Amino acid sequence: MRQEIEVKAKVNDLEILKQKLVALGCVLSEPLIQNDITFVNHDESYDKLLPGENILRIRKSNDKILFTVKQSLSNELACFEREVEINSAEEMKEAILLMGYHEVVRINKQRIRTDYNGYEICLDEVENLGSFIEIEKLTEGEDESLVQAELNKLLLVWGVNESDFVTHGYDTLIYLAQNSNN
């Protein structure tokens, strides 16, 4: 089954990474504005999700509305993911709530994307979190830890410090930031 495996890192200067990617022949997209709402179906702490649990997302991205189901594998950044375009975020939200899920966090970001050697690369400015680079690879059953090691090597080659690597998705990072004082 198709898997989405990614790595991400916090960065201080997206412009430097843009220049490196353009020098490699990458064509950068126009910025996309993405507004996400994520949902889970339990009352446990959001940062304690177990492999196999589903996270649902509604994403408004420029002129599209997408519904996504993510099911984590061995870690948050490796998952089965299915996505479909929908017509109404409000109707989908009502359906999700009827299924017993509840809203956990909202994520607002600006994303620039490109492709490089079979990888999707995203340069993100995430509201209340800062700047990030994300590298994603779609696989069919490859070992996620090996793929993540391969992707992490690219980050290192492009000058990203290993201490800036992030092991959580934006949803968890926002959840942790919002709940750090509780």
Secondary structure, DSSP 8 states (H G I E B T S, - for coil): -EEEEEEEEEES-HHHHHHHHHHTT------EEEEEEEEESS-S-GGG--TT-EEEEEEEETTEEEEEEEEESSSTTEEEEEEEE-S-HHHHHHHHHHTT-EEEEEEEEEEEEEEETTEEEEEEEETTTEEEEEEEEEEES--HHHHHHHHHHHHHHTT--GGGEE-S-HHHHHHHHHTTT-
